[in-house]
């Protein structure tokens, strides 16, 4: 689980997930950029994109939204493609705290081995923290 308090109202923080024009400004770890190929924010909708690493490496990505409860919760399946057997699930919850928002992101991998690889080889925990930091910086502007 990764969490962060964002100094912005819950509705604004949630909205940052709803449109690709917002997502493309903050999604991913520090130094990454995103190019979108397709985007539909709706249950069953898909976001197909490429994350571009600071070293020039491209990472094909695919997300389908499995549950959307504005402005409280988003659940998704995330992999390299729609046929990725190693896709993982994430649930984001948005809790109002006066004028701030507490975001909690819980991710579950198909196996312990895949989880450990994501953490150890790809730095998934730090990357998740950086992504939420980028979101905070974007909505706090």
PEKAQUI-V365269 format. One record per residue. N is the residue number from 1. RES is the residue in three letters. PHI is phi as a letter, one per 40 degrees, with the letter a starting at -180 (NA if undefined). OMEGA is omega in radians with two decimals (* if undefined). NEAR is the number of other ideal C-beta (glycine too) atoms within 12 Angstrom. Layout:
BEGIN
n | res | phi | omega | near
N | RES | PHI | OMEGA | NEAR
N | RES | PHI | OMEGA | NEAR
END
This chain:
BEGIN
n | res | phi | omega | near
1 | UNK | NA | 3.07 | 19
2 | UNK | b | 3.10 | 26
3 | UNK | a | -3.13 | 22
4 | UNK | a | 2.99 | 31
5 | UNK | c | -3.14 | 23
6 | UNK | b | -3.11 | 34
7 | UNK | c | 3.12 | 22
8 | UNK | a | 3.13 | 29
9 | UNK | c | -3.08 | 22
10 | UNK | d | -3.10 | 29
11 | UNK | c | 3.13 | 19
12 | UNK | c | 3.13 | 26
13 | UNK | c | 3.11 | 38
14 | UNK | c | -3.12 | 30
15 | UNK | d | 3.14 | 23
16 | UNK | c | 3.09 | 37
17 | UNK | c | -2.93 | 42
18 | UNK | c | -3.08 | 24
19 | UNK | b | -3.10 | 18
20 | UNK | c | 3.12 | 25
21 | UNK | c | 3.05 | 17
22 | UNK | c | -3.08 | 25
23 | UNK | d | -3.08 | 31
24 | UNK | c | -3.14 | 25
25 | UNK | c | -3.04 | 21
26 | UNK | b | -3.01 | 30
27 | UNK | c | 3.03 | 37
28 | UNK | h | 3.11 | 29
29 | UNK | c | 3.13 | 28
30 | UNK | d | 3.08 | 20
31 | UNK | g | 3.13 | 17
32 | UNK | c | 2.98 | 28
33 | UNK | b | -3.02 | 24
34 | UNK | b | 3.00 | 31
35 | UNK | b | -3.09 | 22
36 | UNK | c | 3.05 | 27
37 | UNK | b | 3.13 | 20
38 | UNK | a | -3.14 | 18
39 | UNK | a | 3.00 | 27
40 | UNK | a | 3.13 | 19
41 | UNK | c | 3.11 | 27
42 | UNK | a | 3.07 | 17
43 | UNK | d | -3.06 | 18
44 | UNK | g | 3.09 | 17
45 | UNK | c | -3.02 | 23
46 | UNK | b | 2.95 | 26
47 | UNK | b | 3.06 | 36
48 | UNK | b | -3.06 | 25
49 | UNK | a | 3.04 | 28
50 | UNK | b | 3.00 | 24
51 | UNK | c | -3.13 | 33
52 | UNK | b | -3.13 | 22
53 | UNK | c | -3.14 | 20
54 | UNK | c | 3.11 | 15
55 | UNK | c | 3.13 | 10
56 | UNK | g | 3.12 | 11
57 | UNK | c | 3.08 | 14
58 | UNK | b | -3.14 | 18
59 | UNK | b | 3.09 | 26
60 | UNK | c | -3.08 | 23
61 | UNK | b | 3.14 | 34
62 | UNK | a | 3.09 | 29
63 | UNK | b | 2.91 | 39
64 | UNK | b | -3.13 | 31
65 | UNK | c | -3.09 | 30
66 | UNK | c | 3.08 | 23
67 | UNK | a | 3.09 | 21
68 | UNK | b | 3.10 | 24
69 | UNK | b | -3.09 | 16
70 | UNK | c | -0.30 | 19
71 | UNK | c | -2.96 | 24
72 | UNK | b | -2.92 | 23
73 | UNK | a | 3.00 | 25
74 | UNK | b | 3.03 | 37
75 | UNK | b | -3.07 | 26
76 | UNK | a | 3.00 | 32
77 | UNK | b | -2.99 | 33
78 | UNK | b | 3.10 | 39
79 | UNK | a | 3.09 | 27
80 | UNK | c | -3.14 | 21
81 | UNK | a | 3.14 | 21
82 | UNK | c | -3.11 | 19
83 | UNK | b | -3.10 | 12
84 | UNK | c | -3.14 | 20
85 | UNK | c | -3.12 | 14
86 | UNK | b | 3.14 | 21
87 | UNK | d | -3.13 | 26
88 | UNK | b | 3.11 | 32
89 | UNK | b | 3.04 | 25
90 | UNK | b | 3.05 | 33
91 | UNK | b | 3.09 | 26
92 | UNK | b | 3.05 | 40
93 | UNK | b | -3.09 | 26
94 | UNK | b | -3.11 | 37
95 | UNK | b | 3.11 | 22
96 | UNK | c | 3.09 | 21
97 | UNK | b | -3.01 | 19
98 | UNK | g | -3.13 | 12
99 | UNK | c | -3.10 | 17
100 | UNK | b | 3.13 | 21
101 | UNK | b | 3.02 | 34
102 | UNK | c | 3.10 | 27
103 | UNK | b | 3.06 | 40
104 | UNK | b | 3.14 | 25
105 | UNK | b | 3.10 | 31
106 | UNK | b | -3.11 | 20
107 | UNK | b | 3.13 | 27
108 | UNK | b | 3.12 | 20
109 | UNK | c | -3.13 | 25
110 | UNK | c | -3.14 | 19
111 | UNK | a | 3.07 | 14
112 | UNK | c | -3.14 | 12
113 | UNK | d | 3.12 | 13
114 | UNK | c | 3.09 | 23
115 | UNK | c | -3.11 | 20
116 | UNK | c | 3.11 | 14
117 | UNK | c | 3.13 | 17
118 | UNK | c | -3.12 | 27
119 | UNK | c | -3.01 | 20
120 | UNK | c | -3.06 | 14
121 | UNK | c | -3.04 | 12
122 | UNK | b | 3.10 | 22
123 | UNK | g | -3.01 | 18
124 | UNK | d | -3.12 | 26
125 | UNK | c | 3.12 | 21
126 | UNK | c | 3.09 | 17
127 | UNK | c | 3.08 | 27
128 | UNK | c | 3.10 | 32
129 | UNK | c | 3.13 | 21
130 | UNK | c | 3.12 | 24
131 | UNK | c | 3.11 | 35
132 | UNK | c | 3.05 | 37
133 | UNK | c | 3.11 | 25
134 | UNK | c | 3.08 | 30
135 | UNK | d | -3.13 | 37
136 | UNK | d | 3.14 | 26
137 | UNK | c | -3.13 | 19
138 | UNK | c | -3.06 | 26
139 | UNK | c | 3.14 | 31
140 | UNK | c | 3.12 | 22
141 | UNK | c | * | 15
END
